[in-house]
Amino acid sequence: MRLTVNHAGWLLPALVVLVYWPSLDFPFQFDDYNVIVDQPAVQSLSAWWRSMPGIRPLLKLSYALNWALSPEPAAFRQVNIGLHGMNALMVWLLLSELARQRALPAIVPLLAAALFAVHPIQTEAVTYVCGRSVSLMAFFYLLSVLAWLHATRTGRTGLKLLSVLAFLGAFLSKETAIILPAALWLVSRLTTEVPARRPASPSVPMALAPRTSVRSVLSAYRWPLAVAAGALVFLLALPAYRDFLSISLAQRTPLDNLALQVDAIFTLTGNLLLPARMNADPGWSTTAQWDVLLAVRAMLLALLIGLAAWAFRQRSFAGFCVLWFFLHLAPTNSVLPRLDVVNDRQLYLAAIGAFAGFALIIWRTAHWLGSRLRTQPALACLGPTLLAALLGATMAGWAGWQTVKRNQVYRDEMSFWQDVTAKSPQNARAFNNLGYAYQLAGRPQEARAAYRRALALAPSLPQARWNLEVLPLEGMPADTTAGTSAGISAVTTADTPAGTTARTKGHTTAAPSPGRPSSAR
């Protein structure tokens, strides 16, 4: 059993392929058109080069290379599936090293990595093509953490150089990787023993004797910190990013933003536990009001983080899991305001902490059950490891099946927007896009009803009014092809950090609107 558990992680990429391969030929969706299909800058290497310098250059280079090989969505999705498979493998390797340092059984990292591989919360980073911004960043991010961890253990300078270069690759894929130095400290801290307190001098009580100086931390992480500082300078030197930052900061006050983010964190956590609630475009309000319930939630989050930090001082693996989760939500769900606060792919890296925590709970539950079953001769053979494997396999099997079901939402545009509007009946943008999907399918009556619903929710939405005015009575024009219908405007998002631009899909005549209103990604 030990040999199987210790080596089963190498099968995780195959598990990813098994779950995601049925969705390979599904079409592009939503942001994919704005970011890839209708974006000339990623449709050739020369065009990509001319568009530089810009935000997320490595991500856009991957799109350009993909397009050069094949512009079909299946080709893009193959790369996404491959990235997710490799990420699952690195999650297993990373957690295996951490578990070994904390004397945890090998089944814990295996179960955590299996959940990472097949949980439906990851579909937005895999099946949704433009979700590659997260999975590509995570590939370099996890590589950097692994290389740094092994460099710390072996003292090999080459591995530290690899870690720094991978950090640069992560940042050039998505700017949220800026928090990696904090993750390196978190991982390194977990793998070191709690230092003995220094003998107290007469003037310094033992309890107050310092264990680690700020100078030593800065020295130990000077290269990752230098990359992070250079990355910030690079971002602020880009006019597009400065525009994004000014627009983002103008969205709401810090106190109002805190209220919204507290609510968002509870929603995202709920999606982990109840994946049927997942929604590609939840259409959240950009404002929130403080009330008693929200204040209680904020205090619970603060208490949880405080307890985790206290436990982590003693190198608690559970404390590490909680801190990892909140650290990796921080770039998208903390200080910086966003137009669209909740997107499932924000959990891609953060969920590693949640899944590791789930795996730890499964192991401890199995250990408790195993101790009770020893007194039953017929069940004495069910040791803790086998029980944990059975419980974990059941949970992973359920999660994999939920992922297969969730992927079906992406099979066409009508399914995609029907799912969104069913879960967000007040989302005007979603109803406009559902009408657009109906119109592409030659179903004008359903399209008209969807457009009217969009206008009832948001009378100022110009795309819905324009689409309704040019809607044919009997269906689409004879020469219409998907994505190029005359005079139809669908609402998309842009692949900028806050989605501050929009694109026009299929305008062949002047329209009163610039295209799809954007959600903040």
KAZI-V17195 format. One line per field, one symbol per residue. ss: DSSP state (~ for helix, > for strand, _ for the rest). phi: phi as a letter, one per 30 degrees, with the letter a starting at -180 (. if undefined). burial: b if it has 16 or more other C-alpha atoms within 10 Angstrom, else e. Layout:
ss: ???
phi: ???
burial: ???
This chain:
ss: _~~~~~~~~~~~~~~~~~~~~~~_______~~~~~~~__~~~__~~~~~~______~~~~~~~~~~~~~___~~~~~~~~~~~~~~~~~~~~~~~~~~~~~____~~~~~~~~~~~~~_~~~~~~~__~~~~~~~~~~~~~~~~~~~~~~~~~~__~~~~~~~~~~~~~~~~~_~~~~~~~~~~~~~~~~__________>__>_~~~_____~~~~~~~_~~~~~~~~~~~~~~~~_~~~~~~~~~~~____~~~~~~~~~~~~~~~~~~~~_~~~______________~~~~~~~~~~~~~~~~~~~~~____~~~~~~~~~~~~~______________~~~~___~~~~~~~~~~~~~~~~~~~~~~~___~~~____~~~~~~~~~~~~~~~~~~~~~~~~~~~~_~~~~~~~~~~~____~~~~~~~~~~~~~___~~~~~~~~~~~~~~____~~~~~~~~~___________________________________________________
phi: .dddddcddddeeddddedcdececdddbheedddbdccedccadddddddddadhdddddddddddddadddddddedddddddddddddddddddddddcicdddddddddddedcddddddcbddeddeedddededdddddddddddddcidddddddddddedddddcadddedeeddddddddddcddddddeddecbeedcddcbddddddddcddeddddddddddddddeddddedddddddadedddddddddddddddddddbdddebdbdidddbbcdbdddddddddddddddddddddeciddddeeddeededdedcbbdddbdcdcbddddedededddddedddddddddddddddddcedcddddedddddddddddddddddddedddddddadddeddddddcbdccdeddddddddddddibddddddddddddddbecdddddddddcdddckdedcdbeibddiccccbccdcecidbbbccidcbdbdbdkdeccdc
burial: eeeebeeebbebbebbbebbbebbbbbbbbbbbbbbbbeebbbbbeebbeeeebbbbbbbbbbbbbbeeebebbbbbbbbbbbbbbbbbbbbbbbbbbbeebebbbbbbbbbbbbbbbbbbbbbbbbbbbbbbbbbbbbbbbbbbbbbbbbbeeeeeebbbbbbbbbbbbbbbbbbbbbbbbbbbbbbbbbeeeeeeeeeeeeeeeeeeeeeeeeeeeeeeebbbebbeebeeebeeeeebeebbebbeebbeeebbbbbbbbbbebbeebbeebeebbbbbbbeeebeeeeebeebbeebeeebeebbeebeebebbbbbbbbbbbbbbbbbbebbbbbbbbbbbbbbbbbbbbbbbbbebbeebbebbeebeeeeeeeebbbbbbbbebbeebbbebbbbbbebbebbbebbebbbbbbebbebbbbbbbbbbbbbbbbbbbbbbbbbbbbbbebeeebbbbbbbbeebbeebbeeeeeebebbbbbbbbbbbbbbbbbbbbbbbeeebebbbbbbbbb
